[in-house]
Amino acid sequence: MKPDARCPVRPGEPCTLCQMGATGPQDCPLVYLVMTDDELRAGVHAAALRARARRGKESAP
């Protein structure tokens, strides 16, 4: 069984095939556009770090 693909544009969320014709992140036009633009890619990375920090705070006692 394959693990569910994660969306690189929405950190922590599964790929929902939101772009017509995409079969996953590997051929998604939105992922391609974001990951080939340095500024957008940096924004996604920053969002992922914030989400990871929030999850860490929620699980702390």
N, CA, C and O atoms as a Tripos MOL2 file, in Angstrom:
@<TRIPOS>MOLECULE
protein
  244   243    61     0     0
PROTEIN
NO_CHARGES

@<TRIPOS>ATOM
      1 N           0.8460   -1.1850    0.0000 N.3       1 MET1
      2 CA          0.0000    0.0000    0.0000 C.3       1 MET1
      3 C           0.8900    1.2460    0.0000 C.2       1 MET1
      4 O           1.8320    1.3440    0.7860 O.2       1 MET1
      5 N           0.5840    2.1930   -0.8850 N.am      2 LYS2
      6 CA          1.3470    3.4310   -0.9790 C.3       2 LYS2
      7 C           0.8880    4.4170    0.0920 C.2       2 LYS2
      8 O          -0.3020    4.4870    0.4000 O.2       2 LYS2
      9 N           1.8260    5.1800    0.6630 N.am      3 PRO3
     10 CA          1.4080    6.2340    1.5900 C.3       3 PRO3
     11 C           0.7250    7.3600    0.8100 C.2       3 PRO3
     12 O           0.9840    7.5430   -0.3800 O.2       3 PRO3
     13 N          -0.1380    8.1020    1.4780 N.am      4 ASP4
     14 CA         -0.8050    9.2330    0.8330 C.3       4 ASP4
     15 C           0.2150   10.3180    0.5160 C.2       4 ASP4
     16 O           1.0740   10.6380    1.3370 O.2       4 ASP4
     17 N           0.1100   10.8730   -0.6760 N.am      5 ALA5
     18 CA          1.0110   11.9560   -1.0790 C.3       5 ALA5
     19 C           0.6630   13.2160   -0.2980 C.2       5 ALA5
     20 O          -0.5120   13.5140   -0.0840 O.2       5 ALA5
     21 N           1.6680   13.9440    0.1200 N.am      6 ARG6
     22 CA          1.4870   15.2060    0.8320 C.3       6 ARG6
     23 C           1.6350   16.3600   -0.1470 C.2       6 ARG6
     24 O           2.4530   16.3100   -1.0660 O.2       6 ARG6
     25 N           0.8430   17.3880    0.0580 N.am      7 CYS7
     26 CA          0.8940   18.5630   -0.8090 C.3       7 CYS7
     27 C           2.0350   19.4700   -0.3620 C.2       7 CYS7
     28 O           2.0290   19.9410    0.7750 O.2       7 CYS7
     29 N           3.0090   19.7260   -1.2240 N.am      8 PRO8
     30 CA          4.1040   20.6120   -0.8400 C.3       8 PRO8
     31 C           3.6890   22.0800   -0.7320 C.2       8 PRO8
     32 O           4.4130   22.8860   -0.1470 O.2       8 PRO8
     33 N           2.5410   22.4270   -1.2850 N.am      9 VAL9
     34 CA          2.0750   23.8080   -1.2420 C.3       9 VAL9
     35 C           1.2890   24.0840    0.0400 C.2       9 VAL9
     36 O           1.2830   25.2130    0.5300 O.2       9 VAL9
     37 N           0.6340   23.0690    0.5800 N.am     10 ARG10
     38 CA         -0.1150   23.1820    1.8330 C.3      10 ARG10
     39 C           0.5410   22.2390    2.8430 C.2      10 ARG10
     40 O           0.1250   21.0890    2.9770 O.2      10 ARG10
     41 N           1.5550   22.7160    3.5480 N.am     11 PRO11
     42 CA          2.3310   21.8470    4.4430 C.3      11 PRO11
     43 C           1.4580   21.0680    5.4240 C.2      11 PRO11
     44 O           0.5800   21.6240    6.0840 O.2      11 PRO11
     45 N           1.7250   19.7690    5.4980 N.am     12 GLY12
     46 CA          1.0230   18.9040    6.4350 C.3      12 GLY12
     47 C          -0.3030   18.3650    5.9340 C.2      12 GLY12
     48 O          -0.9310   17.5560    6.6170 O.2      12 GLY12
     49 N          -0.7420   18.7890    4.7650 N.am     13 GLU13
     50 CA         -2.0200   18.3250    4.2320 C.3      13 GLU13
     51 C          -1.7920   17.3390    3.0900 C.2      13 GLU13
     52 O          -0.7800   17.4070    2.3930 O.2      13 GLU13
     53 N          -2.7340   16.4310    2.9060 N.am     14 PRO14
     54 CA         -2.5900   15.4810    1.7940 C.3      14 PRO14
     55 C          -2.8760   16.1550    0.4570 C.2      14 PRO14
     56 O          -3.5380   17.1910    0.3960 O.2      14 PRO14
     57 N          -2.3710   15.5540   -0.5990 N.am     15 CYS15
     58 CA         -2.6810   16.0220   -1.9430 C.3      15 CYS15
     59 C          -4.1530   15.7190   -2.2110 C.2      15 CYS15
     60 O          -4.5990   14.5850   -2.0410 O.2      15 CYS15
     61 N          -4.9050   16.7370   -2.6310 N.am     16 THR16
     62 CA         -6.3310   16.5500   -2.9000 C.3      16 THR16
     63 C          -6.6390   16.5580   -4.3920 C.2      16 THR16
     64 O          -7.8010   16.5790   -4.7970 O.2      16 THR16
     65 N          -5.5790   16.5410   -5.2060 N.am     17 LEU17
     66 CA         -5.7510   16.5820   -6.6640 C.3      17 LEU17
     67 C          -6.5900   17.7900   -7.0680 C.2      17 LEU17
     68 O          -7.5090   17.6800   -7.8790 O.2      17 LEU17
     69 N          -6.2580   18.9490   -6.4890 N.am     18 CYS18
     70 CA         -7.0450   20.1630   -6.7230 C.3      18 CYS18
     71 C          -6.8410   20.7520   -8.1160 C.2      18 CYS18
     72 O          -7.6380   21.5830   -8.5500 O.2      18 CYS18
     73 N          -5.8010   20.3430   -8.8150 N.am     19 GLN19
     74 CA         -5.5520   20.8350  -10.1670 C.3      19 GLN19
     75 C          -5.9770   19.7780  -11.1840 C.2      19 GLN19
     76 O          -5.5480   18.6270  -11.1170 O.2      19 GLN19
     77 N          -6.8190   20.1850  -12.1190 N.am     20 MET20
     78 CA         -7.3290   19.2510  -13.1100 C.3      20 MET20
     79 C          -6.1840   18.6140  -13.8980 C.2      20 MET20
     80 O          -5.2860   19.3060  -14.3760 O.2      20 MET20
     81 N          -6.2290   17.3130  -14.0250 N.am     21 GLY21
     82 CA         -5.2300   16.5830  -14.7860 C.3      21 GLY21
     83 C          -4.0610   16.0870  -13.9610 C.2      21 GLY21
     84 O          -3.2800   15.2610  -14.4330 O.2      21 GLY21
     85 N          -3.9250   16.5750  -12.7320 N.am     22 ALA22
     86 CA         -2.8110   16.1370  -11.8830 C.3      22 ALA22
     87 C          -3.1400   14.7810  -11.2610 C.2      22 ALA22
     88 O          -4.2830   14.5010  -10.9010 O.2      22 ALA22
     89 N          -2.1130   13.9560  -11.1480 N.am     23 THR23
     90 CA         -2.2920   12.6580  -10.4860 C.3      23 THR23
     91 C          -1.6010   12.6440   -9.1310 C.2      23 THR23
     92 O          -1.5930   11.6220   -8.4440 O.2      23 THR23
     93 N          -1.0270   13.7650   -8.7480 N.am     24 GLY24
     94 CA         -0.3300   13.9030   -7.4760 C.3      24 GLY24
     95 C           0.6280   15.0790   -7.5650 C.2      24 GLY24
     96 O           0.6790   15.7570   -8.5910 O.2      24 GLY24
     97 N           1.3930   15.3340   -6.5010 N.am     25 PRO25
     98 CA          2.3240   16.4590   -6.5070 C.3      25 PRO25
     99 C           3.3670   16.3820   -7.6240 C.2      25 PRO25
    100 O           3.8660   17.4080   -8.0870 O.2      25 PRO25
    101 N           3.6900   15.1680   -8.0510 N.am     26 GLN26
    102 CA          4.7560   14.9990   -9.0440 C.3      26 GLN26
    103 C           4.4120   15.6030  -10.4020 C.2      26 GLN26
    104 O           5.3250   15.9360  -11.1580 O.2      26 GLN26
    105 N           3.1350   15.7590  -10.7400 N.am     27 ASP27
    106 CA          2.7850   16.3710  -12.0250 C.3      27 ASP27
    107 C           1.7420   17.4880  -11.8770 C.2      27 ASP27
    108 O           0.9860   17.7750  -12.8040 O.2      27 ASP27
    109 N           1.7220   18.0970  -10.7120 N.am     28 CYS28
    110 CA          0.7770   19.1790  -10.4300 C.3      28 CYS28
    111 C           1.3380   20.5060  -10.9500 C.2      28 CYS28
    112 O           2.4520   20.8860  -10.5890 O.2      28 CYS28
    113 N           0.5770   21.2130  -11.7940 N.am     29 PRO29
    114 CA          1.0850   22.4790  -12.3220 C.3      29 PRO29
    115 C           1.2770   23.5430  -11.2400 C.2      29 PRO29
    116 O           2.1890   24.3630  -11.3450 O.2      29 PRO29
    117 N           0.4390   23.5460  -10.2070 N.am     30 LEU30
    118 CA          0.5920   24.5230   -9.1280 C.3      30 LEU30
    119 C           1.8820   24.2680   -8.3470 C.2      30 LEU30
    120 O           2.6190   25.2050   -8.0400 O.2      30 LEU30
    121 N           2.1490   23.0190   -8.0300 N.am     31 VAL31
    122 CA          3.3870   22.6700   -7.3280 C.3      31 VAL31
    123 C           4.5860   23.0750   -8.1800 C.2      31 VAL31
    124 O           5.5600   23.6200   -7.6610 O.2      31 VAL31
    125 N           4.5190   22.8150   -9.4710 N.am     32 TYR32
    126 CA          5.6170   23.1930  -10.3720 C.3      32 TYR32
    127 C           5.8670   24.7010  -10.3280 C.2      32 TYR32
    128 O           7.0080   25.1420  -10.1910 O.2      32 TYR32
    129 N           4.7900   25.4890  -10.4450 N.am     33 LEU33
    130 CA          4.9470   26.9440  -10.4440 C.3      33 LEU33
    131 C           5.5420   27.4440   -9.1330 C.2      33 LEU33
    132 O           6.4480   28.2770   -9.1360 O.2      33 LEU33
    133 N           5.0350   26.9370   -8.0180 N.am     34 VAL34
    134 CA          5.5240   27.3840   -6.7110 C.3      34 VAL34
    135 C           6.9760   26.9720   -6.5010 C.2      34 VAL34
    136 O           7.7880   27.7750   -6.0410 O.2      34 VAL34
    137 N           7.3020   25.7450   -6.8290 N.am     35 MET35
    138 CA          8.6450   25.2400   -6.5510 C.3      35 MET35
    139 C           9.7120   25.7790   -7.5060 C.2      35 MET35
    140 O          10.9040   25.6640   -7.2220 O.2      35 MET35
    141 N           9.3030   26.3610   -8.6270 N.am     36 THR36
    142 CA         10.2910   26.9530   -9.5330 C.3      36 THR36
    143 C          10.4430   28.4560   -9.3160 C.2      36 THR36
    144 O          11.2350   29.1010  -10.0040 O.2      36 THR36
    145 N           9.6990   29.0190   -8.3740 N.am     37 ASP37
    146 CA          9.8030   30.4400   -8.0410 C.3      37 ASP37
    147 C          10.4450   30.5550   -6.6550 C.2      37 ASP37
    148 O           9.8800   30.0940   -5.6640 O.2      37 ASP37
    149 N          11.6150   31.1660   -6.5940 N.am     38 ASP38
    150 CA         12.3600   31.2360   -5.3290 C.3      38 ASP38
    151 C          11.5660   31.8910   -4.2020 C.2      38 ASP38
    152 O          11.5840   31.4070   -3.0700 O.2      38 ASP38
    153 N          10.8750   32.9820   -4.5020 N.am     39 GLU39
    154 CA         10.1340   33.7050   -3.4690 C.3      39 GLU39
    155 C           8.9430   32.8850   -2.9650 C.2      39 GLU39
    156 O           8.7140   32.8040   -1.7590 O.2      39 GLU39
    157 N           8.1930   32.2850   -3.8730 N.am     40 LEU40
    158 CA          7.0570   31.4550   -3.4590 C.3      40 LEU40
    159 C           7.5260   30.2310   -2.6780 C.2      40 LEU40
    160 O           6.9180   29.8650   -1.6720 O.2      40 LEU40
    161 N           8.5990   29.6010   -3.1340 N.am     41 ARG41
    162 CA          9.1300   28.4250   -2.4430 C.3      41 ARG41
    163 C           9.5640   28.7920   -1.0240 C.2      41 ARG41
    164 O           9.3420   28.0210   -0.0900 O.2      41 ARG41
    165 N          10.1800   29.9630   -0.8560 N.am     42 ALA42
    166 CA         10.5910   30.4180    0.4770 C.3      42 ALA42
    167 C           9.3750   30.6560    1.3660 C.2      42 ALA42
    168 O           9.4130   30.3680    2.5630 O.2      42 ALA42
    169 N           8.2970   31.1810    0.7890 N.am     43 GLY43
    170 CA          7.0710   31.3910    1.5560 C.3      43 GLY43
    171 C           6.4560   30.0860    2.0250 C.2      43 GLY43
    172 O           5.9860   29.9930    3.1590 O.2      43 GLY43
    173 N           6.4560   29.0850    1.1690 N.am     44 VAL44
    174 CA          5.9290   27.7680    1.5470 C.3      44 VAL44
    175 C           6.7950   27.1640    2.6450 C.2      44 VAL44
    176 O           6.2800   26.5620    3.5880 O.2      44 VAL44
    177 N           8.1070   27.3230    2.5230 N.am     45 HIS45
    178 CA          9.0160   26.7990    3.5460 C.3      45 HIS45
    179 C           8.7490   27.4760    4.8920 C.2      45 HIS45
    180 O           8.7090   26.8050    5.9240 O.2      45 HIS45
    181 N           8.5660   28.7980    4.8870 N.am     46 ALA46
    182 CA          8.2750   29.5280    6.1210 C.3      46 ALA46
    183 C           6.9530   29.0620    6.7270 C.2      46 ALA46
    184 O           6.8500   28.9150    7.9450 O.2      46 ALA46
    185 N           5.9450   28.8290    5.8940 N.am     47 ALA47
    186 CA          4.6520   28.3410    6.3850 C.3      47 ALA47
    187 C           4.7920   26.9550    6.9990 C.2      47 ALA47
    188 O           4.1580   26.6570    8.0110 O.2      47 ALA47
    189 N           5.6130   26.1120    6.3960 N.am     48 ALA48
    190 CA          5.8350   24.7680    6.9350 C.3      48 ALA48
    191 C           6.5080   24.8420    8.2980 C.2      48 ALA48
    192 O           6.1520   24.0930    9.2070 O.2      48 ALA48
    193 N           7.4740   25.7370    8.4460 N.am     49 LEU49
    194 CA          8.1470   25.8910    9.7380 C.3      49 LEU49
    195 C           7.1780   26.3900   10.8080 C.2      49 LEU49
    196 O           7.2120   25.9160   11.9430 O.2      49 LEU49
    197 N           6.3110   27.3480   10.4510 N.am     50 ARG50
    198 CA          5.3170   27.8440   11.4130 C.3      50 ARG50
    199 C           4.3460   26.7430   11.8110 C.2      50 ARG50
    200 O           4.0040   26.6130   12.9860 O.2      50 ARG50
    201 N           3.9000   25.9500   10.8450 N.am     51 ALA51
    202 CA          2.9650   24.8550   11.1350 C.3      51 ALA51
    203 C           3.6220   23.8200   12.0400 C.2      51 ALA51
    204 O           2.9930   23.3140   12.9700 O.2      51 ALA51
    205 N           4.8730   23.5070   11.7700 N.am     52 ARG52
    206 CA          5.6040   22.5380   12.5950 C.3      52 ARG52
    207 C           5.7580   23.0620   14.0220 C.2      52 ARG52
    208 O           5.6230   22.3000   14.9800 O.2      52 ARG52
    209 N           6.0380   24.3540   14.1700 N.am     53 ALA53
    210 CA          6.1880   24.9530   15.4980 C.3      53 ALA53
    211 C           4.8610   24.9230   16.2520 C.2      53 ALA53
    212 O           4.8390   24.6520   17.4530 O.2      53 ALA53
    213 N           3.7520   25.1980   15.5580 N.am     54 ARG54
    214 CA          2.4290   25.1430   16.2010 C.3      54 ARG54
    215 C           2.1080   23.7370   16.6710 C.2      54 ARG54
    216 O           1.5960   23.5490   17.7750 O.2      54 ARG54
    217 N           2.4090   22.7440   15.8360 N.am     55 ARG55
    218 CA          2.1380   21.3560   16.2310 C.3      55 ARG55
    219 C           2.9630   20.9800   17.4510 C.2      55 ARG55
    220 O           2.4920   20.2450   18.3190 O.2      55 ARG55
    221 N           4.1860   21.4770   17.5210 N.am     56 GLY56
    222 CA          5.0460   21.1960   18.6670 C.3      56 GLY56
    223 C           4.4940   21.8030   19.9430 C.2      56 GLY56
    224 O           4.5700   21.1820   21.0040 O.2      56 GLY56
    225 N           3.9360   23.0110   19.8590 N.am     57 LYS57
    226 CA          3.3570   23.6780   21.0300 C.3      57 LYS57
    227 C           2.0850   22.9800   21.4850 C.2      57 LYS57
    228 O           1.8240   22.8890   22.6850 O.2      57 LYS57
    229 N           1.2890   22.4870   20.5410 N.am     58 GLU58
    230 CA          0.0340   21.8180   20.8820 C.3      58 GLU58
    231 C           0.2740   20.4990   21.5980 C.2      58 GLU58
    232 O          -0.5200   20.1020   22.4490 O.2      58 GLU58
    233 N           1.3690   19.8130   21.2590 N.am     59 SER59
    234 CA          1.6170   18.5050   21.8610 C.3      59 SER59
    235 C           2.4360   18.6050   23.1480 C.2      59 SER59
    236 O           2.6150   17.6060   23.8450 O.2      59 SER59
    237 N           2.9350   19.8060   23.4680 N.am     60 ALA60
    238 CA          3.7200   19.9710   24.7000 C.3      60 ALA60
    239 C           2.7910   19.9370   25.9090 C.2      60 ALA60
    240 O           1.6740   20.4510   25.8430 O.2      60 ALA60
    241 N           3.2420   19.3350   27.0190 N.am     61 PRO61
    242 CA          2.3870   19.2620   28.2270 C.3      61 PRO61
    243 C           2.2030   20.5900   28.8960 C.2      61 PRO61
    244 O           1.5150   20.6790   29.9130 O.2      61 PRO61
@<TRIPOS>BOND
     1     1     2 1
     2     2     3 1
     3     3     4 2
     4     3     5 am
     5     5     6 1
     6     6     7 1
     7     7     8 2
     8     7     9 am
     9     9    10 1
    10    10    11 1
    11    11    12 2
    12    11    13 am
    13    13    14 1
    14    14    15 1
    15    15    16 2
    16    15    17 am
    17    17    18 1
    18    18    19 1
    19    19    20 2
    20    19    21 am
    21    21    22 1
    22    22    23 1
    23    23    24 2
    24    23    25 am
    25    25    26 1
    26    26    27 1
    27    27    28 2
    28    27    29 am
    29    29    30 1
    30    30    31 1
    31    31    32 2
    32    31    33 am
    33    33    34 1
    34    34    35 1
    35    35    36 2
    36    35    37 am
    37    37    38 1
    38    38    39 1
    39    39    40 2
    40    39    41 am
    41    41    42 1
    42    42    43 1
    43    43    44 2
    44    43    45 am
    45    45    46 1
    46    46    47 1
    47    47    48 2
    48    47    49 am
    49    49    50 1
    50    50    51 1
    51    51    52 2
    52    51    53 am
    53    53    54 1
    54    54    55 1
    55    55    56 2
    56    55    57 am
    57    57    58 1
    58    58    59 1
    59    59    60 2
    60    59    61 am
    61    61    62 1
    62    62    63 1
    63    63    64 2
    64    63    65 am
    65    65    66 1
    66    66    67 1
    67    67    68 2
    68    67    69 am
    69    69    70 1
    70    70    71 1
    71    71    72 2
    72    71    73 am
    73    73    74 1
    74    74    75 1
    75    75    76 2
    76    75    77 am
    77    77    78 1
    78    78    79 1
    79    79    80 2
    80    79    81 am
    81    81    82 1
    82    82    83 1
    83    83    84 2
    84    83    85 am
    85    85    86 1
    86    86    87 1
    87    87    88 2
    88    87    89 am
    89    89    90 1
    90    90    91 1
    91    91    92 2
    92    91    93 am
    93    93    94 1
    94    94    95 1
    95    95    96 2
    96    95    97 am
    97    97    98 1
    98    98    99 1
    99    99   100 2
   100    99   101 am
   101   101   102 1
   102   102   103 1
   103   103   104 2
   104   103   105 am
   105   105   106 1
   106   106   107 1
   107   107   108 2
   108   107   109 am
   109   109   110 1
   110   110   111 1
   111   111   112 2
   112   111   113 am
   113   113   114 1
   114   114   115 1
   115   115   116 2
   116   115   117 am
   117   117   118 1
   118   118   119 1
   119   119   120 2
   120   119   121 am
   121   121   122 1
   122   122   123 1
   123   123   124 2
   124   123   125 am
   125   125   126 1
   126   126   127 1
   127   127   128 2
   128   127   129 am
   129   129   130 1
   130   130   131 1
   131   131   132 2
   132   131   133 am
   133   133   134 1
   134   134   135 1
   135   135   136 2
   136   135   137 am
   137   137   138 1
   138   138   139 1
   139   139   140 2
   140   139   141 am
   141   141   142 1
   142   142   143 1
   143   143   144 2
   144   143   145 am
   145   145   146 1
   146   146   147 1
   147   147   148 2
   148   147   149 am
   149   149   150 1
   150   150   151 1
   151   151   152 2
   152   151   153 am
   153   153   154 1
   154   154   155 1
   155   155   156 2
   156   155   157 am
   157   157   158 1
   158   158   159 1
   159   159   160 2
   160   159   161 am
   161   161   162 1
   162   162   163 1
   163   163   164 2
   164   163   165 am
   165   165   166 1
   166   166   167 1
   167   167   168 2
   168   167   169 am
   169   169   170 1
   170   170   171 1
   171   171   172 2
   172   171   173 am
   173   173   174 1
   174   174   175 1
   175   175   176 2
   176   175   177 am
   177   177   178 1
   178   178   179 1
   179   179   180 2
   180   179   181 am
   181   181   182 1
   182   182   183 1
   183   183   184 2
   184   183   185 am
   185   185   186 1
   186   186   187 1
   187   187   188 2
   188   187   189 am
   189   189   190 1
   190   190   191 1
   191   191   192 2
   192   191   193 am
   193   193   194 1
   194   194   195 1
   195   195   196 2
   196   195   197 am
   197   197   198 1
   198   198   199 1
   199   199   200 2
   200   199   201 am
   201   201   202 1
   202   202   203 1
   203   203   204 2
   204   203   205 am
   205   205   206 1
   206   206   207 1
   207   207   208 2
   208   207   209 am
   209   209   210 1
   210   210   211 1
   211   211   212 2
   212   211   213 am
   213   213   214 1
   214   214   215 1
   215   215   216 2
   216   215   217 am
   217   217   218 1
   218   218   219 1
   219   219   220 2
   220   219   221 am
   221   221   222 1
   222   222   223 1
   223   223   224 2
   224   223   225 am
   225   225   226 1
   226   226   227 1
   227   227   228 2
   228   227   229 am
   229   229   230 1
   230   230   231 1
   231   231   232 2
   232   231   233 am
   233   233   234 1
   234   234   235 1
   235   235   236 2
   236   235   237 am
   237   237   238 1
   238   238   239 1
   239   239   240 2
   240   239   241 am
   241   241   242 1
   242   242   243 1
   243   243   244 2
@<TRIPOS>SUBSTRUCTURE
     1 MET1         2 RESIDUE 1 A MET
     2 LYS2         6 RESIDUE 1 A LYS
     3 PRO3        10 RESIDUE 1 A PRO
     4 ASP4        14 RESIDUE 1 A ASP
     5 ALA5        18 RESIDUE 1 A ALA
     6 ARG6        22 RESIDUE 1 A ARG
     7 CYS7        26 RESIDUE 1 A CYS
     8 PRO8        30 RESIDUE 1 A PRO
     9 VAL9        34 RESIDUE 1 A VAL
    10 ARG10       38 RESIDUE 1 A ARG
    11 PRO11       42 RESIDUE 1 A PRO
    12 GLY12       46 RESIDUE 1 A GLY
    13 GLU13       50 RESIDUE 1 A GLU
    14 PRO14       54 RESIDUE 1 A PRO
    15 CYS15       58 RESIDUE 1 A CYS
    16 THR16       62 RESIDUE 1 A THR
    17 LEU17       66 RESIDUE 1 A LEU
    18 CYS18       70 RESIDUE 1 A CYS
    19 GLN19       74 RESIDUE 1 A GLN
    20 MET20       78 RESIDUE 1 A MET
    21 GLY21       82 RESIDUE 1 A GLY
    22 ALA22       86 RESIDUE 1 A ALA
    23 THR23       90 RESIDUE 1 A THR
    24 GLY24       94 RESIDUE 1 A GLY
    25 PRO25       98 RESIDUE 1 A PRO
    26 GLN26      102 RESIDUE 1 A GLN
    27 ASP27      106 RESIDUE 1 A ASP
    28 CYS28      110 RESIDUE 1 A CYS
    29 PRO29      114 RESIDUE 1 A PRO
    30 LEU30      118 RESIDUE 1 A LEU
    31 VAL31      122 RESIDUE 1 A VAL
    32 TYR32      126 RESIDUE 1 A TYR
    33 LEU33      130 RESIDUE 1 A LEU
    34 VAL34      134 RESIDUE 1 A VAL
    35 MET35      138 RESIDUE 1 A MET
    36 THR36      142 RESIDUE 1 A THR
    37 ASP37      146 RESIDUE 1 A ASP
    38 ASP38      150 RESIDUE 1 A ASP
    39 GLU39      154 RESIDUE 1 A GLU
    40 LEU40      158 RESIDUE 1 A LEU
    41 ARG41      162 RESIDUE 1 A ARG
    42 ALA42      166 RESIDUE 1 A ALA
    43 GLY43      170 RESIDUE 1 A GLY
    44 VAL44      174 RESIDUE 1 A VAL
    45 HIS45      178 RESIDUE 1 A HIS
    46 ALA46      182 RESIDUE 1 A ALA
    47 ALA47      186 RESIDUE 1 A ALA
    48 ALA48      190 RESIDUE 1 A ALA
    49 LEU49      194 RESIDUE 1 A LEU
    50 ARG50      198 RESIDUE 1 A ARG
    51 ALA51      202 RESIDUE 1 A ALA
    52 ARG52      206 RESIDUE 1 A ARG
    53 ALA53      210 RESIDUE 1 A ALA
    54 ARG54      214 RESIDUE 1 A ARG
    55 ARG55      218 RESIDUE 1 A ARG
    56 GLY56      222 RESIDUE 1 A GLY
    57 LYS57      226 RESIDUE 1 A LYS
    58 GLU58      230 RESIDUE 1 A GLU
    59 SER59      234 RESIDUE 1 A SER
    60 ALA60      238 RESIDUE 1 A ALA
    61 PRO61      242 RESIDUE 1 A PRO
